[in-house]
Amino acid sequence: MTAYSPPVSALLTYGSCLEQAKKIRDPEHERILETLIAAKPGETDLADLSQIKRSLKPEKWPDYLQELGITSADIPELIRMMTDDDLNWADSDSSEVWAPVHAWRCLGFLRAEAAIAPLISLLDDDDDDNDWVMEEVPWVLGLIGESAIAPIALHLANRGALEWGRISSVSALEYTALLHSDLQAICIEKLASQLADYVHNPESLNGFLVSSLVELKAVSKASLMSRAFASERVDDTVRGNWPHMQIEMGLATKADFTPKELAYRDFEWVYDPKPNRKLREPTDRQTMRSIEQSQRKPSSERSPQGFGSKNTEGKGKKKKPKKKKR
């Protein structure tokens, strides 16, 4: 195994991220999560859903820089640790297997521009499905901020990139906007620019683009979203159909639509823990999406309704842990 120097070497024994998370549990966060999971079809409070998604990541990470004395001088070694195959494929019960996660978190806190390309490359590693990469690397890129926006947008536009990697780039732009309010406008433009190519985008990618635009309250892009839904090129299992998007953005109310227009196709709860696997906590974006999907009612109606549509009718991986810590 490659040697590392202090203070970066301390990350080799820092331990499990799951155990670290248990030390800073938020009772209100847990209450909202339990409420979402227990909600019956049609009873999901989207305000709770949005609140819990926004409360997920960086603020719950340890303060590595203060605690360990890690500085910008350590960025090259942190990048080497983050991409170290020996660590990424270490035994799932070891402390070392978590070191790359700790390393990329440090790079985010340091706003390390040199780490942008290596971070984005992690999103296209298809050797193994890696939840930790897909969940955390977008937050890390978001922490880095403005200098990461253009490379993220280029990756998002790359039709040859892995679909889930491109979806993670959507998340990265959303999180950048959430973490840096002064960058929200440019992030919205990058997301909208990609959605404008909805005819060529995969339907799931369009679904996530719409979801992020709605999360960022990008009302100015409502006409574009309406056209994308009208083309039937948006996977509405990601967040919902066009009527629901209008309601979320404050462009309409439930009273503006019929029950049929508001109905969803039926989805089952997909978070299915296996007792013989080490699982991430059920508090990430994927699980929130699963919760939301579980609330939908059956419907074969897919045509958009309301604002901007023609059917208004008078209405206003971490590859790392291989089998490791997932």
C-alpha positions as CSV (number, residue, x, y, z in Angstrom):
1,M,0.0,0.0,0.0
2,T,1.3,3.5,-0.9
3,A,2.7,5.5,1.9
4,Y,1.3,8.9,2.9
5,S,2.8,11.6,5.1
6,P,1.2,13.5,8.0
7,P,-1.3,15.0,8.3
8,V,-2.9,13.2,5.3
9,S,-1.8,9.8,6.7
10,A,-4.2,10.4,9.6
11,L,-7.1,9.8,7.1
12,L,-6.0,6.2,6.8
13,T,-7.2,5.5,10.3
14,Y,-9.9,8.1,10.6
15,G,-12.5,5.3,10.3
16,S,-15.9,4.6,8.9
17,C,-18.0,7.5,7.6
18,L,-21.1,5.7,8.8
19,E,-19.8,5.6,12.4
20,Q,-18.8,9.3,12.1
21,A,-22.3,10.2,11.0
22,K,-23.9,8.5,14.0
23,K,-22.0,10.9,16.3
24,I,-23.8,13.9,14.8
25,R,-27.3,12.6,14.2
26,D,-29.9,15.3,13.9
27,P,-33.2,14.4,15.7
28,E,-35.2,16.7,13.5
29,H,-33.6,15.2,10.4
30,E,-34.5,11.7,11.6
31,R,-38.1,12.8,12.4
32,I,-38.6,14.2,8.9
33,L,-37.1,11.1,7.3
34,E,-39.3,8.7,9.3
35,T,-42.4,10.8,8.3
36,L,-41.5,10.6,4.6
37,I,-41.0,6.9,4.8
38,A,-44.2,6.3,6.7
39,A,-46.3,8.6,4.5
40,K,-49.2,7.0,2.6
41,P,-49.7,7.5,-1.1
42,G,-50.5,11.1,-1.9
43,E,-49.5,12.3,1.6
44,T,-45.8,13.2,1.0
45,D,-45.0,16.8,2.1
46,L,-42.7,18.1,-0.7
47,A,-41.5,20.8,1.7
48,D,-40.1,18.1,4.0
49,L,-38.6,16.3,0.9
50,S,-36.8,19.5,-0.2
51,Q,-35.7,20.3,3.4
52,I,-34.1,16.9,4.0
53,K,-32.3,16.8,0.6
54,R,-30.8,20.2,1.4
55,S,-29.6,19.1,4.8
56,L,-27.7,16.0,3.7
57,K,-24.0,16.5,3.2
58,P,-21.1,18.9,3.9
59,E,-22.3,20.4,7.1
60,K,-22.4,16.9,8.6
61,W,-18.9,16.0,7.6
62,P,-16.1,16.3,10.2
63,D,-13.9,19.5,10.2
64,Y,-10.8,17.7,8.9
65,L,-8.9,20.9,8.3
66,Q,-9.2,22.2,11.8
67,E,-8.9,18.8,13.5
68,L,-5.9,17.4,11.5
69,G,-4.2,20.6,10.3
70,I,-4.7,19.8,6.6
71,T,-3.9,22.7,4.3
72,S,-3.7,23.5,0.6
73,A,-0.2,22.2,0.6
74,D,-1.6,18.7,1.0
75,I,-3.8,18.9,-2.1
76,P,-1.5,16.7,-4.3
77,E,-1.4,14.0,-1.7
78,L,-5.1,14.2,-1.1
79,I,-5.8,13.7,-4.8
80,R,-3.4,10.7,-4.8
81,M,-5.3,9.2,-1.9
82,M,-8.7,9.8,-3.5
83,T,-7.6,7.9,-6.6
84,D,-5.5,5.2,-4.9
85,D,-6.8,1.8,-6.2
86,D,-5.2,0.0,-3.2
87,L,-7.4,2.1,-0.8
88,N,-10.5,2.0,-3.0
89,W,-10.4,-1.7,-3.1
90,A,-9.2,-2.4,0.4
91,D,-11.1,-4.7,2.7
92,S,-14.6,-3.5,3.5
93,D,-14.0,-3.9,7.2
94,S,-10.8,-1.8,7.2
95,S,-10.4,1.8,8.1
96,E,-8.3,2.4,5.0
97,V,-11.2,1.8,2.6
98,W,-12.7,5.0,3.9
99,A,-9.6,7.1,3.3
100,P,-10.5,8.2,-0.3
101,V,-13.9,9.5,1.0
102,H,-12.2,11.5,3.7
103,A,-9.7,12.8,1.1
104,W,-12.3,14.1,-1.4
105,R,-14.2,15.8,1.5
106,C,-10.9,17.6,2.4
107,L,-10.5,18.6,-1.2
108,G,-13.9,20.1,-1.2
109,F,-13.3,22.1,2.0
110,L,-10.1,23.3,0.5
111,R,-11.9,24.3,-2.7
112,A,-9.1,22.5,-4.6
113,E,-9.3,23.5,-8.3
114,A,-6.6,20.9,-9.1
115,A,-9.0,18.2,-8.0
116,I,-11.8,19.1,-10.4
117,A,-10.7,16.8,-13.3
118,P,-9.9,13.8,-11.1
119,L,-13.3,14.2,-9.3
120,I,-15.2,14.3,-12.6
121,S,-13.3,11.3,-13.8
122,L,-14.6,9.3,-10.8
123,L,-18.2,9.9,-12.1
124,D,-17.4,7.9,-15.3
125,D,-15.7,4.9,-13.6
126,D,-18.0,2.0,-14.5
127,D,-16.0,-0.8,-13.0
128,D,-18.5,-1.0,-10.2
129,D,-21.6,0.8,-9.0
130,N,-20.4,3.2,-6.4
131,D,-23.0,5.0,-4.3
132,W,-20.5,7.0,-2.4
133,V,-19.1,8.6,-5.5
134,M,-22.5,9.4,-6.9
135,E,-23.7,10.8,-3.6
136,E,-20.8,12.8,-2.3
137,V,-18.6,13.9,-5.3
138,P,-21.4,16.2,-6.6
139,W,-21.3,17.9,-3.1
140,V,-17.5,18.1,-3.3
141,L,-17.6,19.8,-6.7
142,G,-20.3,22.1,-5.3
143,L,-18.0,23.1,-2.5
144,I,-15.2,24.0,-4.9
145,G,-17.6,26.4,-6.6
146,E,-17.2,28.7,-9.6
147,S,-14.1,27.2,-11.1
148,A,-15.9,23.8,-11.3
149,I,-19.0,25.0,-13.2
150,A,-17.5,25.0,-16.7
151,P,-15.9,21.5,-16.4
152,I,-19.1,20.1,-14.9
153,A,-21.2,21.5,-17.7
154,L,-18.8,20.0,-20.3
155,H,-19.1,16.6,-18.7
156,L,-22.9,17.0,-18.5
157,A,-23.0,17.8,-22.3
158,N,-20.8,14.8,-23.2
159,R,-23.1,12.2,-24.8
160,G,-20.3,9.7,-24.6
161,A,-20.2,9.9,-20.8
162,L,-22.0,7.4,-18.5
163,E,-25.6,8.4,-18.0
164,W,-25.4,8.2,-14.2
165,G,-22.2,10.2,-14.3
166,R,-24.0,12.9,-16.3
167,I,-26.9,12.8,-13.8
168,S,-24.3,13.3,-11.0
169,S,-23.1,16.4,-12.9
170,V,-26.7,17.7,-12.8
171,S,-26.6,17.3,-9.0
172,A,-23.2,19.0,-8.9
173,L,-24.6,22.1,-10.6
174,E,-27.6,22.1,-8.3
175,Y,-25.5,21.8,-5.2
176,T,-23.1,24.5,-6.4
177,A,-26.2,26.8,-6.6
178,L,-27.4,25.8,-3.1
179,L,-23.9,26.3,-1.6
180,H,-23.1,29.5,-3.4
181,S,-26.1,31.8,-3.8
182,D,-24.1,34.2,-6.1
183,L,-23.6,31.3,-8.6
184,Q,-27.3,30.2,-8.7
185,A,-28.1,32.1,-11.9
186,I,-25.2,30.6,-13.9
187,C,-26.0,27.1,-12.7
188,I,-29.6,27.5,-13.7
189,E,-28.4,28.6,-17.2
190,K,-26.1,25.6,-17.5
191,L,-28.9,23.2,-16.5
192,A,-31.4,24.9,-18.8
193,S,-28.9,24.8,-21.7
194,Q,-28.6,21.0,-21.4
195,L,-32.4,20.6,-21.0
196,A,-32.8,22.5,-24.3
197,D,-31.3,19.4,-25.9
198,Y,-34.1,17.3,-24.5
199,V,-34.7,15.6,-27.8
200,H,-31.3,14.0,-27.7
201,N,-30.9,13.6,-23.9
202,P,-31.9,10.3,-22.2
203,E,-35.3,10.6,-20.6
204,S,-33.9,10.1,-17.2
205,L,-31.3,12.9,-17.6
206,N,-34.2,15.2,-18.6
207,G,-36.0,14.1,-15.5
208,F,-33.1,15.1,-13.3
209,L,-32.5,18.4,-15.1
210,V,-36.2,19.3,-14.5
211,S,-35.9,18.2,-10.9
212,S,-32.9,20.4,-10.2
213,L,-34.5,23.4,-12.0
214,V,-37.6,23.0,-9.9
215,E,-35.5,22.6,-6.7
216,L,-33.8,25.9,-7.6
217,K,-37.2,27.6,-8.3
218,A,-36.2,28.4,-11.9
219,V,-39.5,29.8,-12.8
220,S,-38.0,31.6,-15.8
221,K,-37.4,28.2,-17.4
222,A,-41.0,27.0,-17.1
223,S,-41.7,27.3,-20.8
224,L,-38.6,25.1,-21.6
225,M,-39.7,22.5,-19.1
226,S,-43.2,22.5,-20.5
227,R,-41.9,21.8,-24.0
228,A,-39.7,19.0,-22.7
229,F,-42.7,17.4,-21.0
230,A,-44.8,17.9,-24.1
231,S,-42.2,16.0,-26.1
232,E,-42.7,13.0,-23.7
233,R,-39.0,13.0,-23.3
234,V,-39.0,13.5,-19.5
235,D,-38.9,10.6,-17.1
236,D,-41.6,11.8,-14.6
237,T,-40.6,9.1,-12.1
238,V,-37.7,11.3,-11.0
239,R,-39.8,14.0,-9.4
240,G,-43.3,14.1,-10.9
241,N,-45.3,15.2,-13.9
242,W,-45.7,18.7,-15.3
243,P,-48.8,19.7,-13.2
244,H,-46.8,18.8,-10.0
245,M,-43.8,20.8,-11.2
246,Q,-46.0,23.8,-11.7
247,I,-47.5,23.5,-8.3
248,E,-44.0,23.2,-6.7
249,M,-42.8,26.3,-8.5
250,G,-45.9,28.3,-7.4
251,L,-47.2,28.6,-11.0
252,A,-50.5,26.7,-10.2
253,T,-52.4,25.1,-7.4
254,K,-53.9,21.6,-7.0
255,A,-57.3,23.2,-7.7
256,D,-56.1,24.0,-11.2
257,F,-56.0,20.3,-12.1
258,T,-58.2,17.3,-12.1
259,P,-57.4,14.2,-10.0
260,K,-56.4,12.4,-13.2
261,E,-54.0,15.1,-14.2
262,L,-52.3,15.0,-10.8
263,A,-52.1,11.2,-10.7
264,Y,-48.8,9.3,-11.1
265,R,-47.9,5.9,-12.3
266,D,-47.6,3.6,-9.4
267,F,-44.1,2.9,-7.9
268,E,-43.1,0.7,-5.0
269,W,-40.7,1.5,-2.2
270,V,-37.3,0.4,-3.5
271,Y,-35.0,0.8,-0.5
272,D,-34.6,-2.9,0.3
273,P,-31.8,-3.4,2.9
274,K,-30.1,-6.8,2.8
275,P,-28.9,-8.1,6.2
276,N,-25.7,-9.4,4.7
277,R,-24.6,-6.1,3.2
278,K,-23.1,-2.9,4.7
279,L,-25.5,-0.2,3.6
280,R,-25.3,3.5,3.4
281,E,-27.8,5.4,5.6
282,P,-31.2,6.0,3.9
283,T,-30.7,9.7,3.8
284,D,-29.3,10.4,0.3
285,R,-30.8,11.7,-2.9
286,Q,-31.5,8.3,-4.4
287,T,-33.5,7.2,-1.3
288,M,-35.3,10.5,-1.3
289,R,-36.3,9.9,-4.9
290,S,-37.5,6.4,-3.9
291,I,-39.6,7.9,-1.1
292,E,-41.2,10.3,-3.6
293,Q,-41.8,7.6,-6.1
294,S,-43.5,5.4,-3.5
295,Q,-46.2,8.1,-3.1
296,R,-47.4,8.2,-6.7
297,K,-50.8,7.0,-7.8
298,P,-51.2,5.0,-11.0
299,S,-51.8,6.9,-14.2
300,S,-51.2,6.3,-17.9
301,E,-51.7,10.0,-18.5
302,R,-48.4,11.6,-19.5
303,S,-49.3,14.6,-21.5
304,P,-48.4,17.9,-19.9
305,Q,-51.2,20.1,-18.4
306,G,-51.4,23.8,-17.4
307,F,-48.8,26.4,-17.9
308,G,-47.3,26.5,-21.3
309,S,-49.0,23.3,-22.5
310,K,-51.5,22.7,-25.3
311,N,-53.8,20.8,-23.0
312,T,-54.8,23.6,-20.7
313,E,-58.5,23.5,-21.3
314,G,-59.1,26.7,-19.5
315,K,-56.7,26.1,-16.6
316,G,-54.2,28.8,-15.4
317,K,-20.2,4.1,-6.9
318,K,-18.1,4.4,-4.9
319,K,-16.2,1.8,-6.8
320,K,-14.3,1.9,-3.7
321,P,-16.0,-0.4,-1.4
322,K,-16.7,-2.9,-4.1
323,K,-19.1,-4.6,-1.8
324,K,-17.8,-2.4,0.9
325,K,-19.8,0.2,2.6
326,R,-23.0,0.2,0.6
